[in-house]
Amino acid sequence: MYKYDVVIVGARVAGASTALLLARAGLSVLVLDRAAPGTDTLSTHAFMRAGVIQLARWGVLPAVLERAPAVRETVFGYDGQLITVPMGERHGVDGLVAPRRHTLDALLVQAAREAGAEFRFRHRVLDVQPGKGVRARGPEGECFVRADFVVGADGLRSQVAKAVDATVVRRTEASTGSVYAYVPSAPEDSGYVWRFKPGSAAFVVPTEQATLLCATVSSRRFLAEVAADPRAALRRVLTEHDPALAARLPENADIRGFAGAPGCLRRAWGPGWALVGDAGYFRDPITAHGMTDALRDAELLARALITGGNDALAHYQGTRDAFAQPFLDVTDRLATFEWSMSELEQLHRSAAREMRREADLVARFGPLVTGARMRAVG
Ligand SMILES: Cc1cc2nc3c(=O)[nH]c(=O)nc-3n(C[C@H](O)[C@H](O)[C@H](O)COP(=O)(O)OP(=O)(O)OC[C@H]3O[C@@H](n4cnc5c(N)ncnc54)[C@H](O)[C@@H]3O)c2cc1C
């Protein structure tokens, strides 16, 4: 039976990106996902600069920008006082972008396929044997996929993490819940808008042929006030921040919601396995950073696997955590909704500092080697 170098569980931003890089380097890669191809998932879509740099470096950005508008500024609202921050050029990138997930994930899959990675959708992984492969069930029944290395890119409730008993390095306490809807774009929707007031936030994210309006509160408030009637809650919170935003919400808008989950940083690797994306590192969506993190960590992991050996994998985890830990500090504090406006501005400044550091890191990545051979790792 054919044996892959790497089998990846999960075919969205983390899994498809890792597959793309490994396949370009010459490794044989199979990606399994229980979902159907091209499906949507919960997301408010906002990429930060490091994520856009990665999309540009990998050659995926032009296709993304054909579908979603470039975002040229970010507006922060502190209890009604608006501060506009123009993007400016840095590392060759002068805009952000917020593609719909059914577009972004599909473009990454397409690029990975073009590089030689194989994908099997509607395949649920049932059992993980690190260093040997995974057992999965697809439309034609059960199969065992042999692979030297198993990567869990299977999201917050990662089955791979459970199967390998990945140690939790850190768990955070605070979490937020969000409700959002897509509304027709308006000419004034030129940037991300992050408005904050004591107890709630309202976000505007221009995406593909629509703008996403989002209301965010603590998970406690979400369960007490939002869960019972998300539509009314979205309208109420948007009105608190700007009645004109609430007026844009159609009566029949399709409302999506997420009640929240605490942040969780897991050990990133062990013998024959590694985790990437939310599977290894979940942070509250209030900093809109999960996809940007996933693209950074996909490349850190791919480079470690190409180099091979435990030191390379330890370096993957060390670098991931050097970025994840300070970002988790800021995210967790933001998610409490217990800050003053001046502390909030400080927190945003800290997040911006971390994002500059992260953009500097990914911009320094050199080209990947090609024609790599899998070395025994982990
Ligand atoms: C409400 C909300 C808003 C957000 N907004 C933003 C934002 O604005 N910007 C941002 O950067 N991030 C945002 N995020 C975070 C971002 O969505 C995640 O960080 C990102 O989706 C993580 O990608 P991933 O590939 O690691 O995991 P996922 O996107 O969760 O993908 C995991 C995949 O694994 C598959 N899978 C799981 N188990 C199995 C199995 N047993 N067998 C086979 N397949 C399996 C699933 O089907 C899924 O396709 C938001 C998150 C939420 C919840």
The ligand as a Tripos MOL2 file, in Angstrom:
@<TRIPOS>MOLECULE
LIG
   53    58     1     0     0
SMALL
NO_CHARGES

@<TRIPOS>ATOM
      1 C1        -16.6410   33.7330   14.9110 C.3       1 LIG1
      2 C2        -15.2110   33.6540   14.4730 C.ar      1 LIG1
      3 C3        -14.6340   34.7330   13.8380 C.ar      1 LIG1
      4 C4        -13.2980   34.6710   13.4290 C.ar      1 LIG1
      5 N1        -12.7710   35.7310   12.7680 N.ar      1 LIG1
      6 C5        -11.4900   35.6900   12.3460 C.ar      1 LIG1
      7 C6        -10.9340   36.7890   11.6290 C.ar      1 LIG1
      8 O1        -11.6010   37.8050   11.3550 O.2       1 LIG1
      9 N2         -9.6390   36.6680   11.2330 N.ar      1 LIG1
     10 C7         -8.8780   35.5680   11.5070 C.ar      1 LIG1
     11 O2         -7.7090   35.5350   11.1270 O.2       1 LIG1
     12 N3         -9.3900   34.5300   12.1800 N.ar      1 LIG1
     13 C8        -10.6700   34.5680   12.5960 C.ar      1 LIG1
     14 N4        -11.1990   33.5110   13.2700 N.ar      1 LIG1
     15 C9        -10.3370   32.3580   13.5510 C.3       1 LIG1
     16 C10       -10.1850   31.4890   12.3180 C.3       1 LIG1
     17 O3        -11.4380   31.1990   11.7720 O.3       1 LIG1
     18 C11        -9.4680   30.1940   12.7100 C.3       1 LIG1
     19 O4         -8.2800   30.5180   13.4060 O.3       1 LIG1
     20 C12        -9.1310   29.3710   11.4810 C.3       1 LIG1
     21 O5        -10.2980   28.9420   10.8390 O.3       1 LIG1
     22 C13        -8.3140   28.1410   11.8940 C.3       1 LIG1
     23 O6         -8.0650   27.3920   10.7520 O.3       1 LIG1
     24 P1         -7.6830   25.8600   10.8550 P.3       1 LIG1
     25 O7         -7.3680   25.4380    9.4720 O.co2     1 LIG1
     26 O8         -6.6710   25.6840   11.9290 O.co2     1 LIG1
     27 O9         -8.9690   25.1250   11.4230 O.3       1 LIG1
     28 P2        -10.4580   25.0740   10.8750 P.3       1 LIG1
     29 O10       -10.7930   26.2530   10.0290 O.co2     1 LIG1
     30 O11       -11.2990   24.8330   12.0860 O.co2     1 LIG1
     31 O12       -10.4800   23.7700    9.9460 O.3       1 LIG1
     32 C14       -10.3610   22.5010   10.4730 C.3       1 LIG1
     33 C15       -10.8210   21.4920    9.4390 C.3       1 LIG1
     34 O13       -10.5940   20.1890    9.9790 O.3       1 LIG1
     35 C16       -11.6510   19.3520    9.5880 C.3       1 LIG1
     36 N5        -11.7440   18.2540   10.5580 N.ar      1 LIG1
     37 C17       -11.9470   18.3300   11.8940 C.ar      1 LIG1
     38 N6        -11.9560   17.0950   12.4400 N.ar      1 LIG1
     39 C18       -11.7660   16.2190   11.4200 C.ar      1 LIG1
     40 C19       -11.6930   14.8070   11.3410 C.ar      1 LIG1
     41 N7        -11.8040   14.0370   12.4280 N.pl3     1 LIG1
     42 N8        -11.4970   14.2230   10.1420 N.ar      1 LIG1
     43 C20       -11.3700   14.9820    9.0150 C.ar      1 LIG1
     44 N9        -11.4420   16.3380    9.0410 N.ar      1 LIG1
     45 C21       -11.6270   16.9440   10.2180 C.ar      1 LIG1
     46 C22       -12.8810   20.2500    9.6050 C.3       1 LIG1
     47 O14       -13.8880   19.7350    8.7620 O.3       1 LIG1
     48 C23       -12.2980   21.5770    9.1170 C.3       1 LIG1
     49 O15       -12.4920   21.7570    7.7320 O.3       1 LIG1
     50 C24       -12.5320   33.5230   13.6880 C.ar      1 LIG1
     51 C25       -13.1110   32.4410   14.3390 C.ar      1 LIG1
     52 C26       -14.4220   32.4890   14.7240 C.ar      1 LIG1
     53 C27       -15.0340   31.3110   15.4150 C.3       1 LIG1
@<TRIPOS>BOND
     1     1     2 1
     2     2     3 ar
     3     2    52 ar
     4     3     4 ar
     5     4     5 ar
     6     4    50 ar
     7     5     6 ar
     8     6     7 ar
     9     6    13 1
    10     7     8 2
    11     7     9 ar
    12     9    10 ar
    13    10    11 2
    14    10    12 ar
    15    12    13 ar
    16    13    14 ar
    17    14    15 1
    18    14    50 ar
    19    15    16 1
    20    16    17 1
    21    16    18 1
    22    18    19 1
    23    18    20 1
    24    20    21 1
    25    20    22 1
    26    22    23 1
    27    23    24 1
    28    24    25 2
    29    24    26 1
    30    24    27 1
    31    27    28 1
    32    28    29 2
    33    28    30 1
    34    28    31 1
    35    31    32 1
    36    32    33 1
    37    33    34 1
    38    33    48 1
    39    34    35 1
    40    35    36 1
    41    35    46 1
    42    36    37 ar
    43    36    45 ar
    44    37    38 ar
    45    38    39 ar
    46    39    40 ar
    47    39    45 ar
    48    40    41 1
    49    40    42 ar
    50    42    43 ar
    51    43    44 ar
    52    44    45 ar
    53    46    47 1
    54    46    48 1
    55    48    49 1
    56    50    51 ar
    57    51    52 ar
    58    52    53 1
@<TRIPOS>SUBSTRUCTURE
     1 LIG1         1 GROUP 0 **** ****
